[in-house]
Each structure stands twice: as C-alpha cells, then as structure tokens.
Amino acid sequence: MDVVLRSVGVVSREWDEQHLALRSAAQLILEAPGGFSAAVAGAAFAFTDEWQRSTRALARDAEGFADRLRVVIADWLHTDEATGVDLLALAAFSQEVR
C-alpha cells in the first residue's frame, strides 16, 4: 500500500480551508438583511435559517474530514517510527560477533 503523506496533508489543509469558507458563509447568511414584506418574511426567515444550518453542517463535515486525515498522518508516522526502532534493533544482529 502506498500513501503519499504530503498529498494527504495537502488535502487535509484544503478541507480546513473549505471548513473556514463554509463557516464564514453561514455567518453571512445569518447576518443577511431582511427587508422582506410581511407576506413573505416568515418564509424568507425559514429559508435562510435552514440554509444557514445546512451550511454550518457542511462546515462541520469538512472539519471532520480534515481531522480524520490528520489522524491518518499521525498514525502513519507513529507506525513508521515504530518500524524504524525495530529496524535499528534488528541491525545489531546483522554483524557477526566473534
């Protein structure tokens, strides 16, 4: 199995950026001015409220993807470290003892 950790890191950063952009968009939706007539104000509020909640949920999902990718990187590094320690210990047996 081949994992290009740099690529995983780049993608995790891209998900972080997506999270921040979506969170910002959700805030802008929340702060959008009303200005609707009484006839449509309720429907407009319901629409923007649901849109804002949906955008925040997407932001949380993006953050979760980034977090899980960072866990992959950390696990991979931990495994490589453990393998390196084992290889160093094994290297002692590669020399003939007289």
C-alpha positions as CSV (number, residue, x, y, z in Angstrom):
1,M,0.0,0.0,0.0
2,D,1.4,3.4,-1.0
3,V,0.3,6.5,0.7
4,V,1.8,9.9,-0.3
5,L,1.6,11.6,3.1
6,R,2.3,15.0,1.6
7,S,-0.8,14.6,-0.6
8,V,-2.8,13.6,2.4
9,G,-1.5,16.7,4.2
10,V,-2.4,19.0,1.3
11,V,-5.9,17.6,1.1
12,S,-6.4,17.9,4.9
13,R,-5.5,21.6,4.6
14,E,-7.9,22.0,1.7
15,W,-10.7,20.6,3.8
16,D,-9.7,23.0,6.6
17,E,-10.0,25.9,4.1
18,Q,-13.4,24.6,2.9
19,H,-14.5,24.4,6.6
20,L,-13.5,28.1,7.2
21,A,-15.2,29.2,3.9
22,L,-18.4,27.4,4.8
23,R,-18.4,28.7,8.4
24,S,-17.9,32.3,7.0
25,A,-20.7,31.8,4.5
26,A,-23.0,30.5,7.3
27,Q,-22.3,33.7,9.3
28,L,-23.0,35.9,6.3
29,I,-26.3,34.1,5.7
30,L,-27.2,34.6,9.4
31,E,-26.4,38.4,9.1
32,A,-28.1,38.9,5.8
33,P,-30.6,41.8,6.0
34,G,-34.3,41.0,5.9
35,G,-36.2,43.7,4.1
36,F,-38.9,41.3,3.1
37,S,-42.6,42.2,3.2
38,A,-44.8,40.8,5.9
39,A,-46.3,38.4,3.4
40,V,-43.0,36.6,2.7
41,A,-41.0,37.4,5.8
42,G,-41.8,34.2,7.6
43,A,-40.9,32.0,4.6
44,A,-37.8,34.0,3.9
45,F,-36.7,33.6,7.5
46,A,-37.4,29.8,7.4
47,F,-35.4,29.5,4.2
48,T,-32.4,31.5,5.4
49,D,-32.5,29.7,8.8
50,E,-32.4,26.3,7.1
51,W,-29.8,27.5,4.6
52,Q,-27.6,28.7,7.4
53,R,-28.0,25.4,9.4
54,S,-27.2,23.4,6.3
55,T,-24.1,25.4,5.6
56,R,-22.9,25.0,9.2
57,A,-23.4,21.3,8.9
58,L,-21.3,21.2,5.8
59,A,-18.6,23.2,7.6
60,R,-18.6,20.6,10.4
61,D,-18.3,17.8,7.9
62,A,-15.4,19.5,6.2
63,E,-13.7,20.0,9.5
64,G,-14.3,16.3,10.4
65,F,-12.7,15.2,7.1
66,A,-9.6,17.3,7.8
67,D,-9.4,16.0,11.3
68,R,-9.6,12.4,10.2
69,L,-6.9,12.9,7.5
70,R,-4.6,14.3,10.2
71,V,-5.2,11.2,12.3
72,V,-4.2,9.1,9.3
73,I,-0.9,11.1,9.0
74,A,-0.2,10.8,12.7
75,D,-0.9,7.0,12.7
76,W,1.3,6.5,9.7
77,L,4.1,8.5,11.3
78,H,3.7,6.5,14.5
79,T,3.9,3.2,12.6
80,D,7.0,4.4,10.7
81,E,8.6,5.4,13.9
82,A,7.9,2.0,15.5
83,T,9.2,0.3,12.4
84,G,12.4,2.4,12.5
85,V,13.0,1.4,16.1
86,D,12.5,-2.3,15.2
87,L,14.9,-2.0,12.3
88,L,17.6,-0.4,14.4
89,A,17.3,-3.2,16.9
90,L,17.5,-5.7,14.1
91,A,20.6,-4.0,12.7
92,A,22.5,-5.2,15.7
93,F,22.1,-8.8,14.5
94,S,23.5,-8.0,11.1
95,Q,27.1,-8.0,12.3
96,E,28.9,-11.2,13.1
97,V,30.0,-11.4,16.7
98,R,33.4,-13.2,17.3
